[in-house]
Amino acid sequence: MQIKLGKEILKIEQKDLDNNSSGMFTQRMVNDTEKMASFIGWDGLEHLRHIFANIGALFATLIINRQVFLYYLIVSIILIILYNAKTKQKGKIDIQFRNKTEKVSGLIG
């Protein structure tokens, strides 16, 4: 994916970049495809593996002891809520970072 993107970026002429000030566009394309490739590769599979392992442990706990299952379920829900809050906060910080980099990434200023 990144190799194809690199080939397409190399086809863009300098006058197009200068006329459209698309330095930020190019930077975002490269960074975003790198993140997507990372998730689609082993990182995405690792997330799925953790999800299935947790679901399996949850059902095994249900069979063994219902009180521990309820505790595990409540703690899991709390952790999911905290993780989602952290992800939203990181998203806001990422947006601020991207806004700051837009000012310095343009090729013509």
Secondary structure, 3 states (H helix, E strand, C coil): CHHHHHHHHHCCCHHHHHHHCCHHHHHHHHHHHHHHHHHHHHHHHHHHHHHHHHHHHHHHHHHHCHHHHHHHHHHHHHHHHHHHHHHHHHHHHHHHHHHHHHHHHCCCC
